[in-house]
Amino acid sequence: MSSDLIFSNVSKRYIVRHEVDDDATKHPWIRKLNALRKRRDEFWALRDVNFAVERGETVGIIGHNGAGKSTILKLLANITAPTSGEIVINGRLSALIEVGSGFHPELTGRENIFLNGAILGMGRREIASKLESIAEFAGVKAFLDVPVKRFSSGMYVRLGFSIASHLDPDILLLDEVLAVGDAAFQEKCLQRIEGLRRAGTTIVFISHDLAAVERICDRVILMRRGEVAATGNPRDIISLYQEQIEPSRINTMKTAVEDDRAVIESLAFYTPSGLRPSVFHTADPLVARIDYVAHEEVRDAVFEIFVRTGDLTEMCQLTTETSGSPINLPVGPGTLEFHCDELSLQPGMYHANVCVKERLASEAINWQYHAATLRVDPGRITRGQFYQSNRWKLLRQAHSATSAQNGAGEAERPPATRRPSLTPTS
Amino acid sequence: MALAEADLVAAGVGRDGPRRTKVIRPVAFSIRDLWAGLMGLSAYADLLVVLSAHRLKIRYKQSMLGIAWAVIQPVALMLIYTLVFSVFTRIKTPGVPYAVFAYAALLPWTFFSTSLTNATNGLVSHAQLVTKVYFPREILPISYIVAALVDLLIASIVMSGLMIYYHVSLTPQVLWLIPVTLVMAAFTTACSLIFSAMQVRVRDIGMAMPLVLQLWMFGSPVVYSLRQVPERFRDYYLLNPMVGIIENFRAALLGNPIDSHSLVISTVLSVVLLPLSYLYFKRVEATVADVI
């Protein structure tokens, strides 16, 4: 198999300039002069990076912020040059990075398609032949002769993606672009990418969205501090990365509040049958198990779990405060389980904080941050902020009274729809 | 959706031609880069066309006078200079009325100054694009030059009106406009490449540009003729490539003899400067996204 992309010993250095912090007692002119003499620091965004991407392969690149992911993307897209080493690219490469940045508000949709297409490297004739399809895909066909400043932000984004996705590249670079548009359009984008993939396009996907990486990629490269830390099949590398986030699943907890009366030892998520999968799906049942040790007797204790997103938005809370009978903790270890019938969380990575307190106390007895990570993949697919569990029932069927009875009942979850198939179904 | 899928598959079949291999290396300052740069540029010829057209469209899209703006600037300058230099004080102009004399020089000068003013900011004003998408960056400054060239053509219509009004007739000398314009375009491109690249690191360039252009204009034979420059300054004066360009642009239009001495100097300077400026630009281009 031939390689479409080869990185050999690629390094990239950035020069970071700092303002020299200066003595306020000096004359302002002297300070001004000193300010010109900025301190230069070197920062190696990539160091001796080697990898190859085979033809037709879909490779994901993951890592923390600053691990070198976006530098790789910029180098591949030729936006900036490496400091040393060599990059070989076989074929037409295009990047889907923050689409729509080349739009001019005064120009019409049609004019912008030509402008943007040309910026992305399409010839005028090529654009003209794809104009229909681009407008169709973006759903702006009726607005082609309207200046794009009159477009809604959704139309703007859709048009941007549509142009870029009509490039027919040999190699496609994907950033976090999948995070644009509404759910329906995202699904359309995924289908488009899947189509390109089946047509044999080599894809490099750089993302924080581990679920999407696992879904799309054949192979994953894990970057750490500018170097390739590991490469291999998505499942292994992603779990390696997750262990990096929390080296051992239990001991990543950061103790925030602590007195010695009771300590939370661990928080973990299980299925009702006692399995501990690495991934849950929207609408799956979930059991959250807290293991604790009480060193003194605690009367009327309250346990709470807070589920947060990566950017610290609080998604939900599980608490014993408002339900059930009071809990008294005798001295010794114990376990408490929260049972959720259907997980409402939409796909994503979540962190859980856990605490135990006395009902009327202002301070918690023990509070653990990042006690566990919860990864949710698409299960029952719904739009919106969260999945609302529901039953449905068909009333007043016109023709057959008996079928109404059959149609009623809980919405079944056929196995096929638990994980969305990537092939277009419409 | 099904339709789009079919397109893709068809495109997939068609794509199995020979693939271009691109190698990205750290920047070096070599002749090979010059060649590679030009090849890259030719692949993006369509972008240059679209972007230049875009410049013109944008300029005239929400303005009432529209395309007339290409004419207003040189005409206004011509009027004021005619007032100052042929009514208030008299500058001798051989054979032609001052208005024609001045306008014939303001055509190339307006082209030069408009190009340079816009092109200098060409990279910086497109920082959004430059940090997101690759295309040969020189297309940004050059597109302003192409647009200015169209403005030059439009402004020339007024020139023909003036010539008819003052009964100045064209001679075969007018053919010299072609080489002179080429030299002018080359020199303008060289300056634009240098200044736009410098502007990325040192924004003072853009600040200084209006002043520099003002001084430059009075250091070029726009409101006076080359012959009025004292002999002893002439050698230094001729080092300004715009001297040979403007003097001969006017000579070609008005049917005066070509001043080959100044034209040769301008040509040689431009031809040497253009590849050097291009190499410099390409060097800056390689890391422009990190700095801009």
Chai-1 contact restraints between the chains, C-beta under 6 A:
chainA,res_idxA,chainB,res_idxB,connection_type,confidence,min_distance_angstrom,max_distance_angstrom,comment,restraint_id
A,A77,B,Y134,contact,1.0,0.0,6.0,A-B,restraint_1
A,N78,B,Y134,contact,1.0,0.0,6.0,A-B,restraint_2
A,I79,B,Y134,contact,1.0,0.0,6.0,A-B,restraint_3
A,I79,B,A289,contact,1.0,0.0,6.0,A-B,restraint_4
A,T80,B,T287,contact,1.0,0.0,6.0,A-B,restraint_5
A,T80,B,A289,contact,1.0,0.0,6.0,A-B,restraint_6
A,T80,B,D290,contact,1.0,0.0,6.0,A-B,restraint_7
A,A81,B,P26,contact,1.0,0.0,6.0,A-B,restraint_8
A,A81,B,V27,contact,1.0,0.0,6.0,A-B,restraint_9
A,A81,B,A286,contact,1.0,0.0,6.0,A-B,restraint_10
A,P82,B,P26,contact,1.0,0.0,6.0,A-B,restraint_11
A,T83,B,P26,contact,1.0,0.0,6.0,A-B,restraint_12
A,S84,B,P26,contact,1.0,0.0,6.0,A-B,restraint_13
A,E86,B,R25,contact,1.0,0.0,6.0,A-B,restraint_14
A,I87,B,I24,contact,1.0,0.0,6.0,A-B,restraint_15
A,V88,B,V23,contact,1.0,0.0,6.0,A-B,restraint_16
A,I89,B,K22,contact,1.0,0.0,6.0,A-B,restraint_17
A,N90,B,R19,contact,1.0,0.0,6.0,A-B,restraint_18
A,N90,B,T21,contact,1.0,0.0,6.0,A-B,restraint_19
A,G91,B,R19,contact,1.0,0.0,6.0,A-B,restraint_20
A,I97,B,K132,contact,1.0,0.0,6.0,A-B,restraint_21
A,E98,B,K132,contact,1.0,0.0,6.0,A-B,restraint_22
A,S101,B,Q128,contact,1.0,0.0,6.0,A-B,restraint_23
A,S101,B,K132,contact,1.0,0.0,6.0,A-B,restraint_24
A,G102,B,L129,contact,1.0,0.0,6.0,A-B,restraint_25
A,E106,B,I58,contact,1.0,0.0,6.0,A-B,restraint_26
A,E106,B,K61,contact,1.0,0.0,6.0,A-B,restraint_27
A,F114,B,V50,contact,1.0,0.0,6.0,A-B,restraint_28
A,L115,B,V50,contact,1.0,0.0,6.0,A-B,restraint_29
A,L115,B,H54,contact,1.0,0.0,6.0,A-B,restraint_30
A,A118,B,D46,contact,1.0,0.0,6.0,A-B,restraint_31
A,A118,B,L47,contact,1.0,0.0,6.0,A-B,restraint_32
A,A118,B,V50,contact,1.0,0.0,6.0,A-B,restraint_33
A,I119,B,V133,contact,1.0,0.0,6.0,A-B,restraint_34
A,I119,B,F135,contact,1.0,0.0,6.0,A-B,restraint_35
A,G123,B,D46,contact,1.0,0.0,6.0,A-B,restraint_36
A,R124,B,D46,contact,1.0,0.0,6.0,A-B,restraint_37
A,F137,B,A4,contact,1.0,0.0,6.0,A-B,restraint_38
A,D168,B,A11,contact,1.0,0.0,6.0,A-B,restraint_39
A,G195,B,E5,contact,1.0,0.0,6.0,A-B,restraint_40
A,G195,B,L8,contact,1.0,0.0,6.0,A-B,restraint_41
A,A199,B,L8,contact,1.0,0.0,6.0,A-B,restraint_42
A,A199,B,V9,contact,1.0,0.0,6.0,A-B,restraint_43
A,A199,B,G12,contact,1.0,0.0,6.0,A-B,restraint_44
A,G200,B,G12,contact,1.0,0.0,6.0,A-B,restraint_45
A,P424,B,M1,contact,1.0,0.0,6.0,A-B,restraint_46
A,S426,B,M1,contact,1.0,0.0,6.0,A-B,restraint_47
